[in-house]
Structures are given as structure tokens and as C-alpha cells.
Amino acid sequence: MTPVIGLASVGEVEEQTVTPAHSGIDDDTAFDILGNERRRACLNYLAGHDGSLPVSDLGRAVAREVADPGTDEDDLYDSVYISLCQSHLPRLDSVDLVEYDPDEKLVETGPSFDDIDHLLDDPDRESDPGRPAVGPLTVACVATVGVLPALMVSPPALSTVLLVGLVAVNLVGLGLEYGSVRE
């Protein structure tokens, strides 16, 4: 559900709720599923892969994702593999997010996967926990702070051009930031 603000009449603001086209899984179920770190890591990994995948490969990827810095992911693998087979994959299969074959130990995305795909991390983005994500609005703010001293010492004509440029950069940054949040 996406809140949308529109004008009911001049001077009044009306808030509506728009249901997205992909509403096979309700929000409560989606957030319950994504509230678990192992299920979230499992779905993020599956989002980047097509076709069937052995649960053992998925287990290694999930163990790598959820392991604390001091924990060896190989030590965690058995626990992750068992919890995937006994709990997480059957739960995800029950709401059609994955298709899990417990006999063959294979898993793939299910028919309802697209219903929550927009809530998952981007699988193509490199995950580097030591490096913060820098968005377009951050770049616009840094550009503003960097150009401000030049505004103070430049002639009025150049100051006007720089100021218009800063406004444009910030508006583009806002548009890109707002667009990335909405999509």
C-alpha cells in the first residue's frame, strides 16, 4: 500500500491509499517474512539467480550473509542449512514465494516472488558493509557546501550562475532520491 497525497479541492489535501498491482501477498505477511534475517538473506540471494538452486548452495550463501565478523561461516552453515530445510523454505513455499522440493533439496523463486521483489535489497549492488551508500541527494548537498565559498567571493554575475546551478543540482538530486524511494 502506497500513501498518495492529492488535492481534493483548492486548499484541501486529501490522503488516499493506492493498492499496487502486485498485491498477492498482504503487507503483514510480507513484513513478517522479511523480518527474519535468514529468510531475507535467502530471498535476496534467490532474487539474483534464475532457475533451480541446490539448498546447499543457498545455505552457504545465507551463512555467509548472516555470519557475524567473528563467526566462521562454515561453522554456521549446518545451522543455516537445517533451519532452511525445516523452517524457512517450507514457510516461504507456503506463501508461494519459493518453490521448494524437499526430496530433491532444490529451491527456486515462486509465482508470488514478484509481489515482494520491490522490498528486497538490490542483488546487483555490491554489498560492502564498510562503505556507506551515497545517494544523489548526498552528492547534491556536498556540491552545495563545496560551492558556497566560491559564491561569497565571486562577482555578482558569476554568483547568480553558480546559485542557479546549485538550485538545479539540488532539484535533480531531490528528484532522483524521491524517484529511487518511490520505485
Order of alpha helices (4+ residues) and beta strands (2+ residues): beta-beta-alpha-alpha-beta-alpha-alpha-alpha-beta-beta-alpha-alpha-alpha
